[in-house]
Amino acid sequence: MPCHFSLTSFSTLATTGLTALLFSSTNSGFAAPVPALSADSFVDSIGVNVHLTYGGTPYERFEDLIKPKLKELGIRHIRDGAYQESDFFHKVKSLAADGIKTTLIFSGNPPAEVIATAKKLSGAIEAIGAIRW
């Protein structure tokens, strides 16, 4: 005699069986759940490498292009070479006033210059890196 199941009965049976299979073992082989992080923490993990002193490029348009676009994207961290120019210092401080902190990369600069630059940009930088050639 053939056995007949309605589609609803079969679906319920399959779901119940699958649920029992998934949760029947204390060591199911699945990783423990990881709590989701906030979108804000993700955004805070993003940084952009910039070249604020590059002349003859769109970087010359700091006030009307670069700064507004960084703000529009929600960027909070940038990285650039450490330049000893007042215009560069102004740009870094201007970005910091809008919540965008800078990591400066020095390349062969004497330690006294690195310290002096860090003092000039206190509050606007969040890290310093050095490259030795």
C-alpha positions, -999 to +999 in steps of 0.1 A: +000+000+000+016+033-010+022+060+016+010+095+008+022+128+023+008+162+017+033+188+007+027+206+040+033+175+060+065+167+041+078+203+046+071+202+083+087+168+087+118+179+067+121+211+088+117+193+121+143+167+110+168+193+099+164+213+131+169+182+152+200+173+132+215+208+135+209+212+172+211+176+185+248+176+192+267+196+218+297+196+195+281+203+162+312+214+144+299+250+140+320+279+152+306+299+181+286+329+171+306+361+168+289+393+179+283+418+151+304+449+152+289+483+147+290+500+114+308+529+131+336+506+142+340+494+106+341+530+093+367+538+120+389+510+106+393+525+072+421+548+062+432+564+029+467+571+016+469+607+003+495+630-012+485+664+000+516+681-014+514+667-050+513+698-073+499+695-108+473+670-096+438+671-081+455+674-047+460+711-055+422+714-050+423+707-013+396+730-001+370+724-028+377+688-037+399+667-015+387+678+019+350+677+010+353+643-006+372+628+024+344+642+047+317+629+023+332+594+024+333+595+062+371+589+062+386+594+097+422+583+090+447+593+063+483+586+057+508+608+040+545+615+038+558+640+064+566+672+046+582+702+062+560+728+046+536+753+062+509+745+036+511+708+045+508+716+082+478+737+076+461+710+056+468+683+083+454+706+110+424+716+089+415+679+084+420+672+121+395+700+129+370+679+109+379+647+127+403+633+102+436+623+118+469+617+100+496+591+102+529+606+090+555+586+073+590+599+076+618+587+053+653+592+066+645+623+086+667+630+116+650+622+150+650+659+160+630+668+129+605+640+136+600+652+171+596+688+161+571+679+134+551+658+159+550+688+183+539+712+155+511+688+146+501+677+181+465+667+182+463+664+144+483+632+140+477+598+155+508+579+145+542+582+130+560+557+108+596+558+096+612+542+066+649+536+065+666+533+031 
